[in-house]
Structure formats: structure tokens, C-alpha cells
């Protein structure tokens, strides 16, 4: 009977050690997850900023092209 209790005690201790290890790993993973979420949010913010800048730049190019084409049409109509 004493041997069974010792065996059971050892198994319980092993389970407790494993639980402590899992808790530690879980805490580490939660920290890493928070860091990755923060990085992802930062990347999304930067992407939106670049996208808006690109749209503004495209609009400026389009406006210049329209102005140049308009000027070309004026010049062609003179000839």
C-alpha cells in the first residue's frame, strides 16, 4: 500500500511540475502574442499612412497629366 501511495505522490509531483512549466510557457507566449499584436497594429497603421500618401501622390500625377494634356490640346488647336 505504501508503494502505491509513493507512486501516486510521484505522479502528482510530476503533474505539478508539468503544470508549472506549462504556466510559464503560457505566460511567455502571452507576452510574445501581445508584442506581435502591437507590431501588427503598427504595421497596419504605417500601411494606411503609405496607402493614403500613395493615393495623394497618384492624384497629383493625374492632375498634372490632365493639365499637360489640356495644354497639348490647346497647342494642337493652334495649328
N, CA, C and O atoms as a GROMACS GRO file, in nm:
protein
  316
    1UNK      N    1   0.081  -0.119   0.000
    1UNK     CA    2   0.000   0.000   0.000
    1UNK      C    3   0.087   0.126   0.000
    1UNK      O    4   0.056   0.223  -0.069
    2UNK      N    5   0.194   0.124   0.077
    2UNK     CA    6   0.284   0.238   0.087
    2UNK      C    7   0.350   0.267  -0.048
    2UNK      O    8   0.371   0.382  -0.083
    3UNK      N    9   0.381   0.161  -0.122
    3UNK     CA   10   0.442   0.176  -0.255
    3UNK      C   11   0.347   0.244  -0.352
    3UNK      O   12   0.389   0.324  -0.435
    4UNK      N   13   0.218   0.212  -0.342
    4UNK     CA   14   0.119   0.275  -0.431
    4UNK      C   15   0.104   0.423  -0.399
    4UNK      O   16   0.089   0.505  -0.489
    5UNK      N   17   0.108   0.456  -0.271
    5UNK     CA   18   0.096   0.596  -0.230
    5UNK      C   19   0.218   0.675  -0.278
    5UNK      O   20   0.204   0.787  -0.327
    6UNK      N   21   0.336   0.617  -0.264
    6UNK     CA   22   0.458   0.683  -0.312
    6UNK      C   23   0.455   0.703  -0.463
    6UNK      O   24   0.492   0.808  -0.514
    7UNK      N   25   0.409   0.600  -0.533
    7UNK     CA   26   0.398   0.609  -0.678
    7UNK      C   27   0.299   0.718  -0.718
    7UNK      O   28   0.325   0.796  -0.809
    8UNK      N   29   0.188   0.721  -0.650
    8UNK     CA   30   0.086   0.822  -0.677
    8UNK      C   31   0.140   0.962  -0.644
    8UNK      O   32   0.116   1.057  -0.718
    9UNK      N   33   0.212   0.973  -0.534
    9UNK     CA   34   0.272   1.101  -0.494
    9UNK      C   35   0.372   1.149  -0.599
    9UNK      O   36   0.374   1.267  -0.633
   10UNK      N   37   0.453   1.059  -0.650
   10UNK     CA   38   0.550   1.094  -0.755
   10UNK      C   39   0.479   1.142  -0.881
   10UNK      O   40   0.520   1.240  -0.943
   11UNK      N   41   0.372   1.072  -0.916
   11UNK     CA   42   0.297   1.111  -1.036
   11UNK      C   43   0.234   1.248  -1.018
   11UNK      O   44   0.235   1.330  -1.110
   12UNK      N   45   0.181   1.273  -0.900
   12UNK     CA   46   0.119   1.404  -0.872
   12UNK      C   47   0.226   1.513  -0.878
   12UNK      O   48   0.202   1.620  -0.934
   13UNK      N   49   0.343   1.486  -0.822
   13UNK     CA   50   0.452   1.584  -0.827
   13UNK      C   51   0.495   1.611  -0.971
   13UNK      O   52   0.522   1.726  -1.006
   14UNK      N   53   0.502   1.508  -1.053
   14UNK     CA   54   0.537   1.526  -1.194
   14UNK      C   55   0.433   1.613  -1.265
   14UNK      O   56   0.466   1.700  -1.345
   15UNK      N   57   0.305   1.587  -1.233
   15UNK     CA   58   0.197   1.666  -1.293
   15UNK      C   59   0.209   1.812  -1.250
   15UNK      O   60   0.191   1.902  -1.332
   16UNK      N   61   0.240   1.835  -1.123
   16UNK     CA   62   0.255   1.972  -1.073
   16UNK      C   63   0.373   2.043  -1.140
   16UNK      O   64   0.363   2.161  -1.174
   17UNK      N   65   0.483   1.971  -1.159
   17UNK     CA   66   0.598   2.029  -1.229
   17UNK      C   67   0.560   2.063  -1.372
   17UNK      O   68   0.595   2.170  -1.423
   18UNK      N   69   0.489   1.972  -1.438
   18UNK     CA   70   0.445   1.999  -1.575
   18UNK      C   71   0.352   2.119  -1.580
   18UNK      O   72   0.361   2.202  -1.672
   19UNK      N   73   0.261   2.130  -1.483
   19UNK     CA   74   0.170   2.244  -1.480
   19UNK      C   75   0.245   2.375  -1.463
   19UNK      O   76   0.214   2.474  -1.529
   20UNK      N   77   0.345   2.376  -1.376
   20UNK     CA   78   0.427   2.496  -1.358
   20UNK      C   79   0.498   2.533  -1.488
   20UNK      O   80   0.506   2.650  -1.525
   21UNK      N   81   0.550   2.432  -1.555
   21UNK     CA   82   0.620   2.455  -1.682
   21UNK      C   83   0.523   2.512  -1.786
   21UNK      O   84   0.556   2.605  -1.859
   22UNK      N   85   0.404   2.454  -1.792
   22UNK     CA   86   0.304   2.499  -1.889
   22UNK      C   87   0.260   2.642  -1.856
   22UNK      O   88   0.243   2.723  -1.948
   23UNK      N   89   0.242   2.674  -1.729
   23UNK     CA   90   0.206   2.810  -1.690
   23UNK      C   91   0.313   2.909  -1.732
   23UNK      O   92   0.283   3.018  -1.783
   24UNK      N   93   0.438   2.872  -1.712
   24UNK     CA   94   0.549   2.958  -1.751
   24UNK      C   95   0.552   2.978  -1.902
   24UNK      O   96   0.567   3.091  -1.950
   25UNK      N   97   0.536   2.871  -1.977
   25UNK     CA   98   0.534   2.880  -2.123
   25UNK      C   99   0.416   2.964  -2.170
   25UNK      O  100   0.428   3.042  -2.264
   26UNK      N  101   0.302   2.948  -2.104
   26UNK     CA  102   0.182   3.022  -2.139
   26UNK      C  103   0.204   3.172  -2.118
   26UNK      O  104   0.167   3.254  -2.202
   27UNK      N  105   0.265   3.207  -2.005
   27UNK     CA  106   0.294   3.349  -1.978
   27UNK      C  107   0.388   3.405  -2.085
   27UNK      O  108   0.368   3.517  -2.132
   28UNK      N  109   0.489   3.328  -2.122
   28UNK     CA  110   0.583   3.371  -2.224
   28UNK      C  111   0.512   3.389  -2.358
   28UNK      O  112   0.535   3.487  -2.430
   29UNK      N  113   0.424   3.295  -2.391
   29UNK     CA  114   0.351   3.304  -2.518
   29UNK      C  115   0.255   3.424  -2.518
   29UNK      O  116   0.236   3.488  -2.621
   30UNK      N  117   0.196   3.453  -2.403
   30UNK     CA  118   0.107   3.569  -2.394
   30UNK      C  119   0.185   3.698  -2.418
   30UNK      O  120   0.136   3.788  -2.486
   31UNK      N  121   0.306   3.707  -2.362
   31UNK     CA  122   0.390   3.825  -2.385
   31UNK      C  123   0.427   3.838  -2.532
   31UNK      O  124   0.420   3.946  -2.590
   32UNK      N  125   0.466   3.728  -2.591
   32UNK     CA  126   0.502   3.729  -2.733
   32UNK      C  127   0.382   3.766  -2.819
   32UNK      O  128   0.396   3.841  -2.916
   33UNK      N  129   0.266   3.714  -2.784
   33UNK     CA  130   0.144   3.744  -2.858
   33UNK      C  131   0.112   3.894  -2.849
   33UNK      O  132   0.076   3.956  -2.949
   34UNK      N  133   0.124   3.951  -2.729
   34UNK     CA  134   0.099   4.094  -2.712
   34UNK      C  135   0.196   4.176  -2.796
   34UNK      O  136   0.158   4.274  -2.860
   35UNK      N  137   0.322   4.135  -2.797
   35UNK     CA  138   0.424   4.206  -2.876
   35UNK      C  139   0.391   4.197  -3.025
   35UNK      O  140   0.400   4.297  -3.097
   36UNK      N  141   0.351   4.078  -3.071
   36UNK     CA  142   0.318   4.061  -3.213
   36UNK      C  143   0.194   4.140  -3.251
   36UNK      O  144   0.187   4.195  -3.361
   37UNK      N  145   0.095   4.145  -3.161
   37UNK     CA  146  -0.026   4.225  -3.188
   37UNK      C  147   0.011   4.372  -3.202
   37UNK      O  148  -0.040   4.442  -3.290
   38UNK      N  149   0.098   4.418  -3.114
   38UNK     CA  150   0.141   4.557  -3.119
   38UNK      C  151   0.215   4.586  -3.250
   38UNK      O  152   0.191   4.688  -3.314
   39UNK      N  153   0.304   4.496  -3.289
   39UNK     CA  154   0.377   4.513  -3.415
   39UNK      C  155   0.282   4.511  -3.534
   39UNK      O  156   0.298   4.590  -3.627
   40UNK      N  157   0.183   4.422  -3.531
   40UNK     CA  158   0.086   4.414  -3.640
   40UNK      C  159   0.005   4.543  -3.650
   40UNK      O  160  -0.020   4.593  -3.759
   41UNK      N  161  -0.036   4.598  -3.535
   41UNK     CA  162  -0.111   4.724  -3.534
   41UNK      C  163  -0.025   4.836  -3.591
   41UNK      O  164  -0.074   4.920  -3.668
   42UNK      N  165   0.101   4.838  -3.554
   42UNK     CA  166   0.193   4.940  -3.605
   42UNK      C  167   0.210   4.927  -3.756
   42UNK      O  168   0.211   5.027  -3.827
   43UNK      N  169   0.223   4.806  -3.804
   43UNK     CA  170   0.239   4.781  -3.948
   43UNK      C  171   0.113   4.824  -4.023
   43UNK      O  172   0.121   4.886  -4.129
   44UNK      N  173  -0.005   4.789  -3.966
   44UNK     CA  174  -0.131   4.829  -4.031
   44UNK      C  175  -0.142   4.982  -4.039
   44UNK      O  176  -0.185   5.037  -4.140
   45UNK      N  177  -0.103   5.050  -3.930
   45UNK     CA  178  -0.109   5.196  -3.927
   45UNK      C  179  -0.016   5.255  -4.033
   45UNK      O  180  -0.055   5.345  -4.107
   46UNK      N  181   0.106   5.204  -4.040
   46UNK     CA  182   0.203   5.251  -4.139
   46UNK      C  183   0.153   5.224  -4.281
   46UNK      O  184   0.170   5.307  -4.370
   47UNK      N  185   0.091   5.108  -4.302
   47UNK     CA  186   0.036   5.073  -4.434
   47UNK      C  187  -0.072   5.173  -4.475
   47UNK      O  188  -0.074   5.221  -4.588
   48UNK      N  189  -0.163   5.204  -4.381
   48UNK     CA  190  -0.269   5.300  -4.413
   48UNK      C  191  -0.211   5.437  -4.447
   48UNK      O  192  -0.257   5.504  -4.539
   49UNK      N  193  -0.107   5.478  -4.372
   49UNK     CA  194  -0.043   5.606  -4.399
   49UNK      C  195   0.020   5.606  -4.538
   49UNK      O  196   0.005   5.702  -4.614
   50UNK      N  197   0.091   5.498  -4.572
   50UNK     CA  198   0.155   5.489  -4.703
   50UNK      C  199   0.051   5.482  -4.814
   50UNK      O  200   0.069   5.541  -4.921
   51UNK      N  201  -0.057   5.412  -4.788
   51UNK     CA  202  -0.163   5.399  -4.888
   51UNK      C  203  -0.224   5.536  -4.916
   51UNK      O  204  -0.248   5.572  -5.031
   52UNK      N  205  -0.251   5.613  -4.810
   52UNK     CA  206  -0.307   5.747  -4.828
   52UNK      C  207  -0.207   5.837  -4.901
   52UNK      O  208  -0.246   5.913  -4.989
   53UNK      N  209  -0.080   5.827  -4.865
   53UNK     CA  210   0.022   5.907  -4.932
   53UNK      C  211   0.030   5.871  -5.079
   53UNK      O  212   0.046   5.958  -5.164
   54UNK      N  213   0.019   5.743  -5.108
   54UNK     CA  214   0.024   5.696  -5.247
   54UNK      C  215  -0.096   5.749  -5.324
   54UNK      O  216  -0.084   5.790  -5.440
   55UNK      N  217  -0.213   5.747  -5.260
   55UNK     CA  218  -0.334   5.796  -5.326
   55UNK      C  219  -0.320   5.946  -5.355
   55UNK      O  220  -0.358   5.992  -5.463
   56UNK      N  221  -0.266   6.021  -5.259
   56UNK     CA  222  -0.244   6.164  -5.279
   56UNK      C  223  -0.146   6.188  -5.394
   56UNK      O  224  -0.167   6.275  -5.478
   57UNK      N  225  -0.040   6.110  -5.395
   57UNK     CA  226   0.062   6.122  -5.499
   57UNK      C  227   0.001   6.088  -5.636
   57UNK      O  228   0.027   6.157  -5.735
   58UNK      N  229  -0.079   5.984  -5.641
   58UNK     CA  230  -0.143   5.945  -5.767
   58UNK      C  231  -0.236   6.055  -5.817
   58UNK      O  232  -0.242   6.084  -5.936
   59UNK      N  233  -0.308   6.116  -5.724
   59UNK     CA  234  -0.399   6.224  -5.761
   59UNK      C  235  -0.321   6.343  -5.815
   59UNK      O  236  -0.365   6.408  -5.911
   60UNK      N  237  -0.208   6.373  -5.754
   60UNK     CA  238  -0.125   6.485  -5.801
   60UNK      C  239  -0.072   6.456  -5.942
   60UNK      O  240  -0.074   6.545  -6.027
   61UNK      N  241  -0.026   6.334  -5.967
   61UNK     CA  242   0.023   6.296  -6.100
   61UNK      C  243  -0.090   6.306  -6.202
   61UNK      O  244  -0.071   6.356  -6.313
   62UNK      N  245  -0.207   6.258  -6.163
   62UNK     CA  246  -0.322   6.262  -6.253
   62UNK      C  247  -0.357   6.407  -6.287
   62UNK      O  248  -0.386   6.439  -6.403
   63UNK      N  249  -0.355   6.494  -6.188
   63UNK     CA  250  -0.385   6.636  -6.213
   63UNK      C  251  -0.284   6.698  -6.308
   63UNK      O  252  -0.320   6.773  -6.398
   64UNK      N  253  -0.156   6.666  -6.288
   64UNK     CA  254  -0.052   6.719  -6.377
   64UNK      C  255  -0.070   6.668  -6.519
   64UNK      O  256  -0.055   6.743  -6.616
   65UNK      N  257  -0.102   6.539  -6.532
   65UNK     CA  258  -0.123   6.483  -6.666
   65UNK      C  259  -0.242   6.549  -6.735
   65UNK      O  260  -0.236   6.579  -6.854
   66UNK      N  261  -0.348   6.570  -6.662
   66UNK     CA  262  -0.465   6.635  -6.720
   66UNK      C  263  -0.428   6.776  -6.767
   66UNK      O  264  -0.469   6.819  -6.875
   67UNK      N  265  -0.350   6.847  -6.685
   67UNK     CA  266  -0.308   6.983  -6.722
   67UNK      C  267  -0.220   6.979  -6.847
   67UNK      O  268  -0.238   7.061  -6.937
   68UNK      N  269  -0.126   6.886  -6.854
   68UNK     CA  270  -0.038   6.874  -6.970
   68UNK      C  271  -0.119   6.837  -7.094
   68UNK      O  272  -0.099   6.895  -7.201
   69UNK      N  273  -0.210   6.743  -7.081
   69UNK     CA  274  -0.294   6.706  -7.197
   69UNK      C  275  -0.380   6.822  -7.242
   69UNK      O  276  -0.399   6.844  -7.362
   70UNK      N  277  -0.431   6.897  -7.146
   70UNK     CA  278  -0.509   7.015  -7.183
   70UNK      C  279  -0.426   7.116  -7.259
   70UNK      O  280  -0.471   7.173  -7.358
   71UNK      N  281  -0.304   7.137  -7.213
   71UNK     CA  282  -0.213   7.230  -7.281
   71UNK      C  283  -0.178   7.179  -7.421
   71UNK      O  284  -0.171   7.258  -7.516
   72UNK      N  285  -0.156   7.048  -7.435
   72UNK     CA  286  -0.128   6.990  -7.567
   72UNK      C  287  -0.246   7.010  -7.662
   72UNK      O  288  -0.226   7.041  -7.779
   73UNK      N  289  -0.366   6.994  -7.613
   73UNK     CA  290  -0.484   7.013  -7.696
   73UNK      C  291  -0.492   7.159  -7.740
   73UNK      O  292  -0.528   7.188  -7.855
   74UNK      N  293  -0.459   7.251  -7.649
   74UNK     CA  294  -0.459   7.392  -7.687
   74UNK      C  295  -0.357   7.420  -7.797
   74UNK      O  296  -0.386   7.492  -7.894
   75UNK      N  297  -0.239   7.362  -7.782
   75UNK     CA  298  -0.134   7.382  -7.882
   75UNK      C  299  -0.174   7.321  -8.017
   75UNK      O  300  -0.149   7.380  -8.122
   76UNK      N  301  -0.236   7.202  -8.012
   76UNK     CA  302  -0.279   7.138  -8.137
   76UNK      C  303  -0.388   7.219  -8.206
   76UNK      O  304  -0.393   7.224  -8.328
   77UNK      N  305  -0.473   7.281  -8.128
   77UNK     CA  306  -0.581   7.358  -8.189
   77UNK      C  307  -0.530   7.485  -8.256
   77UNK      O  308  -0.597   7.541  -8.343
   78UNK      N  309  -0.411   7.531  -8.216
   78UNK     CA  310  -0.349   7.649  -8.277
   78UNK      C  311  -0.296   7.618  -8.417
   78UNK      O  312  -0.286   7.707  -8.500
   79UNK      N  313  -0.262   7.494  -8.442
   79UNK     CA  314  -0.202   7.459  -8.571
   79UNK      C  315  -0.307   7.421  -8.668
   79UNK      O  316  -0.276   7.389  -8.782
   0.00000   0.00000   0.00000
